Amino acid sequence: MQVHDDIEAFLAFYESLPGPKRLIGYSKFAERHYAQDGLYGPGTWLVFGSETSGLPTMAVEAVNNDAGNSAMVKIPMQQQHVRSLNLATSVGIGVYEALRQLDGAVLPDATAAPTDTPAAKKLWGGRFTGATDPLMEKFNESLPFDKRMWAEDIRGSQAYAKALAKAGVLTDEEAATIVEGLARVAGEWEAGTFRIVAGDEDIHTANERRLSELIGALGGKLHTGRSRNDQCVTDTRLWLLGALGRVRASLHALIAAAADRAAAEADVLMPGYTHLQPAQTVRWSHWLLSHAAAWQRDDQRLAGLLPRVATLPLGSGALAGNPFGVDRQFLARELGFHGGVCPNSMDAVSDRDFVAETIFTASLHLVHLSRWAEDLIIYSSGPYRFVQCSDAYATGSSLMPQKKNPDALELIRGKGGRSIGGVTSMLAVLKGTPTTYNKDFQESWELMFDAVDTLHDCVRIATGVLSTLRIDPEAMRRGLSADMLATDLAEYLVRRGVPFRETHHISGAAVKMAEDRGCALSDLTPADLRTIHPLFDDDVAEVWDFARSADTRDTEGGASHRSVAEQISKLRAYLEQNAV
């Protein structure tokens, strides 16, 4: 027995424990029944409060925030007005139920030092006689993050069982039993009742262990000719195929939102900037479509990546291939690997290029989203006030009541910076590894999951921001100034045969004249302009029309109304032709 000074000391002790673990907190206010199947396993700690006040808040929060399948449970009471059950009675009920579910197994002492007992139920334990250091168990395990690939691991194993039957290693009946057993394991994951136990170091071990519990020794045949080296990368590719499809669907929604707003607000004019200085007249829609064009390239990169992700490594074994003649083309068809089969078994278990490409592609898209966010942050600031984020995507200040901060945009910008670090980390992981599989690759999962999750979140947040953004066309119009038409003034003379290099200097002289007089460029009369060059006629006044300026940029991809409509049409056609 170990005595802790308080709940805080116990929780610190709990956090230091290696291996699978969970907290079961008992409270009359919980919803879950204390005797629900699958609640208790090795590594479970039962937490009770006092009879007078129940569990302290810190303990409840620890249970609710713990990542190890922890839960709050209640022991039903007949009398609703009874304050609580006797503490000793409650502990006895809880401990009895835990032991019942464990079938009377004796729980190991979590504080004990490692002993030289044989390694149990590990896929690789045959030649080991000493126990693994508990810290090494925790250091080595990947289940806390690779369990999100449980469905892909089961799909791959079901397909592999069929391939083993096709190769004559399993009978059809054995394969059917394994496939059905794996479906039962999947059902437990879906229902949230799958029980993680000590020794489940990764998703492959956990699923195979549970399969063998359900169907007996036959489960041990599933791994015939297969290694976790080809199994884990198969799971990764399968998961990534599904995840990238979901990201692309969300990205298409973002591009569609940009196209819809561009069509609805095509008449809104705004200043265009270079070097963050006012430059020329553009349309708000033209600005929107400039970012949509970058997002379209991002989607094309994701689409181009998919065939390299959808290449089958299963059947490569540890590195040298499969000795039982499994049909890899059958496996590729069964699992939807449209990119075919990895051509070399050593490369198949070694290749993580597709992970590096994914992280880079995610990072580049987040760079594009960051630049879009930066523009909107500037446009929403005091000197501009062109746009305003909706309340759903902004926050206030704890001190200044007037503030409305574009936090969603700032977080997108910040996450873009963090994503670049993921690219560097992934390349560094790969750089020093010798040929074929190395445990270093385990680090790629967390980098990949973080990159894909962050990208997907940012794309959906960006879609929400863009769809609810309020614009102020009048503020945009006020941002336009006559000096932004200086290039149009130069082009006026170009149309009268004067070389542009000369008209550039002439227009510059007109800008200088207006500055010297302290007036706007458009306040100069035709007579004033003729003192600079004789070809300025009275119709030069037409130059000072901002809408006309935008519409003169009527080439493909330009700022004219017609060109903007054409860009919208092309973007919508792209989305239709590349629907996901």
Beta strands, then each sheet from edge to edge (+ up, - down):
strand 1: 22-26
strand 2: 32-33
strand 3: 44-47
strand 4: 71-74
strand 5: 269-274
strand 6: 277-283
strand 7: 387-388
strand 8: 470-471
sheet 1: 2+ 4+ 1+ 3+
sheet 2: 5+ 6-
sheet 3: 7+ 8-
end
